[in-house]
């Protein structure tokens, strides 16, 4: 991976050149910068043999996450860099990426960002339907939480009636799919080149988005609209059920996310309407989280979570969450080690499919963190997309070192 680190060093040199060109130096103006490095040692074990030839059960890997931040002009200008490198048994999971690299100008009522950036929208626990800006890195995480950086111009304007965020984007980030040795793959290997773009401009089609957000009494509200190449690819069958097209469509997606805080209860909702040439999608997640604070004066908070998931695509929904119920619990020990546990299960209300999950983490000292994760699939219906992964229940151990 020597070439990858040379590229990171090259980026730091570019930062220095940028500062020099703007007449900035440590002698002329106070510059604050910070470099952090996170080392991850990971081991994933899949309980069952893979369904497809070449798949393994043991997946040790190592990852590096360098971060660099520099600010000047009394903090009104800054550059953010976040990189990622992973070495894994699955050659498609072995990769490097620039998660973020952008310049930002901060003013009292507005902010401007230029470059590759990650933006998160959403309030619910089991699914983030409205989170549309960044492509999902599905080889990195099963739950879709890992994202790729998206090149953009991001303008944020803050007034009394809320915050308006405007996005202009280009250079589409395609999804990477697992390789022959990887898990969570279909019987047929999917490559980036297998997918076509609806637009003749392909990955250079311009994308645009706007979002309004505000806090009104007990409500935190976000309302958004996205136009451009959809981040989720479509697998279109023919009349006989065989794959006819693999395509990234041009979509319009309108989203609404709302969270209401009423004492110990958080009421949550996310909903989308997505229109394209091939299908009209309506989906939502709605539920609550009730927290029992400081249980028996122990300092421990226990949250109970319940959410309902609906997607009108039914079995064509890649997440296989068409008419499901999520029940979970979040336990925060509120100790100096930041010990946290999240338990949950998704239950299909029409079929036998069930998906159980466990996530837990704890710090050791100031420089170490241990995380465990488990995903257990049970009685997955053969009419759901998850049926391809029915033998992919796994446990993951992660050790993090911070420098």
C-alpha positions as CSV (number, residue, x, y, z in Angstrom):
1,X,0.0,0.0,0.0
2,X,3.0,2.3,-0.3
3,X,1.5,4.0,-3.3
4,X,-1.7,4.9,-1.3
5,X,0.3,6.6,1.5
6,X,2.4,8.5,-1.1
7,X,-0.9,9.9,-2.4
8,X,-1.8,11.1,1.1
9,X,1.5,12.8,1.4
10,X,0.9,14.4,-2.0
11,X,-2.4,15.8,-0.6
12,X,-0.6,17.3,2.4
13,X,1.8,19.0,0.0
14,X,-1.1,20.4,-2.0
15,X,-2.5,21.9,1.3
16,X,0.8,23.5,1.9
17,X,1.0,24.9,-1.6
18,X,-2.6,26.3,-1.2
19,X,-1.7,28.1,2.0
20,X,1.5,29.5,0.5
21,X,-0.3,30.8,-2.6
22,X,-2.7,32.6,-0.3
23,X,0.2,34.2,1.5
24,X,-0.4,32.3,4.7
25,X,2.3,31.0,6.8
26,X,2.9,30.3,10.5
27,X,4.9,33.6,10.7
28,X,2.1,35.7,9.1
29,X,-1.0,34.3,10.6
30,X,-2.0,31.9,13.3
31,X,-2.8,28.5,11.7
32,X,-4.3,25.6,13.7
33,X,-3.9,22.1,12.3
34,X,-4.4,18.6,13.6
35,X,-3.5,15.2,12.3
36,X,-5.1,12.0,13.6
37,X,-4.6,8.3,12.6
38,X,-6.9,5.4,13.5
39,X,-5.7,1.9,13.1
40,X,-8.3,-0.9,13.0
41,X,-7.7,-4.6,13.3
42,X,-10.8,-6.5,12.4
43,X,-11.9,-10.2,12.3
44,X,-15.2,-11.3,10.8
45,X,-16.4,-14.9,11.2
46,X,-19.3,-16.3,9.2
47,X,-21.0,-19.1,11.1
48,X,-22.0,-21.1,8.0
49,X,-20.3,-22.2,4.8
50,X,-21.0,-19.9,1.9
51,X,-23.7,-20.7,-0.7
52,X,-21.4,-20.0,-3.6
53,X,-18.1,-21.4,-4.7
54,X,-15.0,-19.5,-3.4
55,X,-16.6,-18.0,-0.4
56,X,-14.7,-18.1,2.9
57,X,-15.7,-18.1,6.6
58,X,-12.7,-16.3,8.1
59,X,-12.0,-12.7,7.2
60,X,-9.2,-11.0,9.0
61,X,-8.4,-7.4,7.9
62,X,-6.6,-4.2,8.8
63,X,-7.7,-0.6,8.1
64,X,-6.1,2.8,8.4
65,X,-8.1,6.1,8.7
66,X,-5.9,9.2,8.5
67,X,-7.5,12.6,9.2
68,X,-6.1,16.1,8.7
69,X,-7.7,19.4,9.6
70,X,-6.3,22.9,9.2
71,X,-7.9,26.3,9.8
72,X,-6.8,29.9,9.4
73,X,-8.3,33.4,9.0
74,X,-9.6,33.3,12.6
75,X,-11.3,30.0,12.0
76,X,-13.4,31.2,9.1
77,X,-11.5,29.0,6.5
78,X,-10.6,25.3,6.9
79,X,-9.6,22.2,4.9
80,X,-10.8,18.8,6.0
81,X,-9.3,15.5,4.9
82,X,-10.3,12.0,5.8
83,X,-8.8,8.9,4.1
84,X,-9.4,5.2,4.2
85,X,-7.4,2.1,3.4
86,X,-8.4,-1.5,4.0
87,X,-6.6,-4.8,3.4
88,X,-9.0,-7.8,3.3
89,X,-9.2,-11.3,2.1
90,X,-12.0,-10.2,-0.3
91,X,-10.1,-8.4,-3.1
92,X,-13.1,-6.1,-3.6
93,X,-13.1,-5.1,0.0
94,X,-9.3,-4.3,-0.3
95,X,-9.4,-0.7,-1.4
96,X,-8.5,2.9,-0.6
97,X,-10.7,5.9,-0.8
98,X,-10.7,9.6,0.0
99,X,-13.8,9.9,2.2
100,X,-13.6,13.6,2.6
101,X,-11.4,16.4,1.1
102,X,-13.0,19.8,1.0
103,X,-12.3,23.5,1.7
104,X,-14.9,25.4,3.8
105,X,-15.6,29.0,4.3
106,X,-17.6,29.9,7.4
107,X,-19.5,33.1,7.9
108,X,-22.0,34.2,10.6
109,X,-25.1,33.3,8.5
110,X,-23.8,31.0,5.7
111,X,-21.2,28.4,4.9
112,X,-19.7,27.3,1.6
113,X,-17.9,23.9,1.0
114,X,-16.1,22.8,-2.1
115,X,-14.8,19.2,-2.6
116,X,-15.6,15.7,-1.6
117,X,-17.8,15.5,1.5
118,X,-20.1,13.3,3.5
119,X,-23.5,14.5,4.5
120,X,-26.0,12.6,6.8
121,X,-29.7,13.0,6.9
122,X,-32.1,11.0,9.1
123,X,-33.5,10.3,12.5
124,X,-34.7,6.7,12.6
125,X,-32.7,3.7,13.9
126,X,-33.5,0.8,11.5
127,X,-33.2,2.5,8.2
128,X,-32.2,5.9,6.8
129,X,-34.5,6.4,3.8
130,X,-33.9,10.2,3.3
131,X,-30.1,9.9,3.4
132,X,-29.5,10.3,-0.4
133,X,-26.4,12.4,-1.0
134,X,-23.6,9.9,-0.6
135,X,-23.2,6.4,-2.1
136,X,-23.3,3.5,0.2
137,X,-20.1,1.4,0.7
138,X,-21.8,-2.0,1.0
139,X,-18.6,-4.0,1.1
140,X,-17.5,-2.1,4.2
141,X,-20.6,-2.5,6.3
142,X,-23.7,-4.7,6.2
143,X,-26.0,-2.1,7.6
144,X,-25.2,0.6,5.0
145,X,-23.8,3.1,7.4
146,X,-20.5,3.4,5.7
147,X,-20.5,6.0,2.9
148,X,-18.3,7.2,0.1
149,X,-17.3,10.9,-0.3
150,X,-19.3,12.8,-2.9
151,X,-17.8,15.7,-4.9
152,X,-20.0,18.7,-4.4
153,X,-20.6,22.4,-4.0
154,X,-22.5,22.8,-0.7
155,X,-24.0,26.1,0.3
156,X,-25.7,26.4,3.7
157,X,-27.7,29.5,4.6
158,X,-29.1,30.1,8.2
159,X,-32.0,32.4,8.9
160,X,-34.7,32.7,11.5
161,X,-37.0,30.3,9.6
162,X,-34.4,27.6,9.4
163,X,-31.4,26.3,7.6
164,X,-31.4,26.0,3.8
165,X,-28.8,23.6,2.3
166,X,-28.1,23.7,-1.5
167,X,-26.1,21.0,-3.3
168,X,-24.6,20.9,-6.8
169,X,-22.9,17.6,-7.5
170,X,-21.2,15.7,-10.3
171,X,-19.0,12.6,-10.8
172,X,-21.2,9.8,-9.6
173,X,-19.6,7.2,-7.2
174,X,-20.6,3.7,-8.3
175,X,-21.2,0.9,-5.8
176,X,-18.6,-1.7,-5.2
177,X,-19.9,-5.2,-4.9
178,X,-18.2,-8.2,-3.1
179,X,-15.8,-10.4,-5.0
180,X,-15.8,-14.1,-5.4
181,X,-14.4,-14.8,-1.9
182,X,-16.7,-12.2,-0.3
183,X,-20.0,-12.7,1.5
184,X,-23.2,-10.9,1.0
185,X,-23.1,-11.5,-2.7
186,X,-25.5,-12.9,-5.3
187,X,-24.9,-16.2,-7.2
188,X,-23.7,-14.0,-10.1
189,X,-20.7,-11.7,-9.5
190,X,-21.6,-8.1,-10.0
191,X,-19.0,-5.7,-11.3
192,X,-19.2,-1.9,-11.6
193,X,-19.1,-2.3,-15.4
194,X,-22.2,-4.5,-15.4
195,X,-24.4,-1.4,-14.7
196,X,-25.4,1.1,-17.3
197,X,-26.5,4.7,-16.7
198,X,-29.8,6.1,-17.9
199,X,-28.2,9.4,-18.7
200,X,-25.9,9.7,-21.7
201,X,-23.6,11.8,-19.5
202,X,-23.1,8.7,-17.3
203,X,-21.3,9.4,-14.1
204,X,-20.9,13.1,-15.1
205,X,-24.6,13.8,-15.0
206,X,-25.2,16.9,-12.7
207,X,-27.1,16.2,-9.5
208,X,-28.9,18.8,-7.4
209,X,-30.5,18.7,-3.9
210,X,-32.1,21.2,-1.5
211,X,-33.0,20.7,2.1
212,X,-34.7,22.8,4.7
213,X,-34.4,22.0,8.4
214,X,-35.6,23.7,11.5
215,X,-36.4,23.2,15.2
216,X,-40.0,24.3,16.1
217,X,-41.0,23.7,19.7
218,X,-40.5,20.0,20.3
219,X,-40.1,19.2,16.6
220,X,-36.9,18.8,14.6
221,X,-37.9,18.8,10.9
222,X,-36.1,18.2,7.7
223,X,-37.6,18.5,4.2
224,X,-35.5,17.6,1.1
225,X,-35.6,17.1,-2.6
226,X,-33.0,15.4,-4.8
227,X,-32.7,15.2,-8.6
228,X,-30.1,13.2,-10.3
229,X,-28.6,9.7,-10.7
230,X,-30.0,7.4,-8.0
231,X,-27.5,6.0,-5.6
232,X,-29.4,2.7,-5.4
233,X,-29.0,0.6,-8.6
234,X,-32.0,-1.1,-10.1
235,X,-31.9,-4.8,-11.0
236,X,-34.8,-5.1,-13.5
237,X,-36.2,-8.6,-14.3
238,X,-37.8,-9.6,-17.6
239,X,-41.2,-11.4,-17.9
240,X,-39.6,-14.7,-16.9
241,X,-37.9,-13.4,-13.8
242,X,-34.4,-13.3,-15.3
243,X,-32.2,-10.2,-15.0
244,X,-32.8,-8.0,-18.0
245,X,-31.0,-4.7,-17.0
246,X,-28.7,-3.4,-14.3
247,X,-29.1,0.3,-14.3
248,X,-28.6,3.6,-12.4
249,X,-31.7,5.6,-13.1
250,X,-32.4,9.3,-13.0
251,X,-34.7,10.0,-10.1
252,X,-36.6,12.6,-8.2
253,X,-36.7,11.9,-4.5
254,X,-38.7,14.0,-2.0
255,X,-38.0,13.2,1.7
256,X,-39.3,14.2,5.1
257,X,-37.7,13.5,8.4
258,X,-39.3,14.5,11.8
259,X,-38.3,14.0,15.4
260,X,-40.4,15.1,18.3
261,X,-38.9,15.2,21.8
262,X,-41.6,14.8,24.6
263,X,-39.8,14.1,27.8
264,X,-38.3,10.6,27.8
265,X,-39.8,9.8,24.4
266,X,-38.5,10.5,21.0
267,X,-41.1,10.1,18.2
268,X,-39.4,9.5,14.8
269,X,-40.5,9.5,11.1
270,X,-38.7,9.3,7.8
271,X,-40.6,9.0,4.5
272,X,-39.7,9.3,0.8
273,X,-41.4,9.5,-2.6
274,X,-39.0,8.4,-5.3
275,X,-40.0,8.7,-9.0
276,X,-38.1,7.4,-12.0
277,X,-38.9,5.9,-15.4
278,X,-39.1,2.3,-14.1
279,X,-40.9,2.5,-10.8
280,X,-42.6,4.8,-8.3
281,X,-41.4,4.2,-4.7
282,X,-43.1,5.2,-1.5
283,X,-41.5,4.1,1.7
284,X,-41.4,5.2,5.3
285,X,-40.1,4.3,8.8
286,X,-42.0,5.5,11.9
287,X,-41.6,4.7,15.5
288,X,-40.4,5.8,18.9
289,X,-37.6,5.5,21.5
290,X,-38.4,5.6,25.2
291,X,-35.5,6.1,27.6
292,X,-35.5,5.0,31.2
293,X,-32.8,7.4,32.6
294,X,-30.5,6.6,35.5
295,X,-32.1,3.2,36.2
296,X,-32.0,2.6,40.0
297,X,-29.5,5.4,40.4
298,X,-26.9,3.3,38.5
299,X,-26.2,6.0,35.9
300,X,-27.3,3.6,33.2
301,X,-29.8,4.7,30.6
302,X,-32.0,2.0,28.9
303,X,-33.9,2.9,25.7
304,X,-36.7,0.9,24.2
305,X,-37.1,1.3,20.4
306,X,-40.0,0.3,18.2
307,X,-40.2,1.1,14.5
308,X,-42.5,0.1,11.6
309,X,-41.0,-0.1,8.1
310,X,-43.0,0.0,4.8
311,X,-41.9,-0.1,1.2
312,X,-44.4,-0.4,-1.7
313,X,-41.9,-2.3,-3.8
314,X,-42.4,-5.4,-1.8
315,X,-39.9,-8.1,-2.7
316,X,-38.2,-5.8,-5.2
317,X,-36.9,-3.7,-2.3
318,X,-33.2,-4.4,-2.0
319,X,-33.3,-4.0,1.7
320,X,-36.1,-6.5,2.0
321,X,-37.9,-4.2,4.5
322,X,-41.3,-4.0,2.8
323,X,-43.7,-4.6,5.8
324,X,-41.5,-5.1,8.8
325,X,-41.3,-4.4,12.5
326,X,-38.1,-3.4,14.3
327,X,-37.8,-3.8,18.1
328,X,-34.6,-2.9,19.9
329,X,-32.9,-1.6,23.0
330,X,-30.1,0.9,23.5
331,X,-28.1,0.7,26.7
332,X,-25.7,3.5,27.6
333,X,-23.6,3.0,30.8
334,X,-22.5,6.7,30.8
335,X,-19.1,5.6,32.2
336,X,-15.7,7.0,31.4
337,X,-15.2,4.1,29.0
338,X,-18.3,5.1,26.9
339,X,-19.7,1.6,27.1
340,X,-22.8,1.2,24.8
341,X,-24.9,-1.8,23.7
342,X,-27.6,-1.8,20.9
343,X,-29.8,-4.9,20.5
344,X,-32.5,-5.3,17.9
345,X,-34.5,-7.5,15.6
346,X,-36.4,-7.0,12.4
347,X,-39.5,-9.1,11.9
348,X,-41.3,-9.5,8.6
349,X,-45.0,-9.2,9.3
350,X,-46.0,-11.2,6.2
351,X,-43.3,-13.8,5.9
352,X,-41.0,-15.9,8.2
353,X,-37.9,-13.7,7.8
354,X,-36.1,-12.4,10.8
355,X,-32.9,-10.5,11.2
356,X,-31.3,-10.0,14.6
357,X,-28.4,-7.6,15.5
358,X,-26.0,-6.8,18.3
359,X,-23.6,-3.9,18.5
360,X,-21.5,-3.1,21.5
361,X,-18.4,-0.9,22.1
362,X,-16.1,0.1,25.0
363,X,-13.0,2.3,25.3
364,X,-9.9,1.3,27.1
365,X,-7.8,4.1,28.3
366,X,-7.6,7.1,25.9
367,X,-6.2,5.3,22.8
368,X,-8.1,2.0,22.5
369,X,-11.6,0.9,21.7
370,X,-13.1,-2.5,21.2
371,X,-16.3,-3.2,19.3
372,X,-18.3,-6.3,18.6
373,X,-21.1,-6.8,16.1
374,X,-23.3,-9.8,15.2
375,X,-26.0,-10.2,12.5
376,X,-28.1,-13.4,12.6
377,X,-30.5,-14.3,9.8
378,X,-33.4,-16.7,10.5
379,X,-35.9,-18.3,8.2
380,X,-35.4,-15.9,5.3
381,X,-38.2,-16.2,2.8
382,X,-37.2,-17.3,-0.7
383,X,-39.2,-14.4,-2.2
384,X,-36.9,-11.7,-0.6
385,X,-33.6,-10.3,-1.8
386,X,-32.0,-11.3,1.5
387,X,-32.5,-14.9,0.5
388,X,-29.2,-14.6,-1.5
389,X,-27.5,-14.0,1.9
390,X,-29.4,-16.5,4.0
391,X,-26.2,-18.3,5.1
392,X,-24.3,-15.1,5.9
393,X,-24.9,-14.7,9.6
394,X,-21.7,-13.4,11.1
395,X,-19.9,-12.0,14.1
396,X,-17.2,-9.2,14.0
397,X,-14.6,-8.2,16.4
398,X,-12.9,-4.8,15.9
399,X,-9.9,-3.3,17.8
400,X,-9.2,0.4,17.3
401,X,-6.0,2.2,18.2
402,X,-6.0,6.1,18.1
403,X,-2.8,8.0,17.4
